[in-house]
Amino acid sequence: MTLHHIELWVADLERARACWGWLLERLGWSPYQDWPAGVSWRSGDTYLVIERSPALRGDRHDRLRPGLNHLAFHVPTRHGLDALVTEASRHGWTLMFADRHPYAGGPRHYAAYLENADGFEVELVARPEPAGEHADAAPDEADPGPPGEHS
């Protein structure tokens, strides 16, 4: 079984449409639905909805409160992940944990953590590549896993 859909409520639909649309389409997701209060993108049987609901309370997502902390997506290669990080700031995303990037999740976890203006975080994870392909890899140490505090 797979995930059917995820729905994110946002305060500014056009800003969210721009930043999420850029990211999802670069990750291979296709535009799916579009209506006055929302938009969605699809990957296989799963789709992600961005909506400005009239029932929305508040104007910013807080990933440190109970509820959604972040969404994580596979990126096929390290090179592809690096290209996304380079472009991200032009599309409403900010690199988190820059001092530890791209190993903020541990020495064997090549990833980027991005946050948008609405407070949503995404983790982009490069799929493992064959050994010896990257001389710049972090030292081979025990992998402590992704950052736990997300501050």
Disulfide bonds with the S-S distance in Angstrom:
none
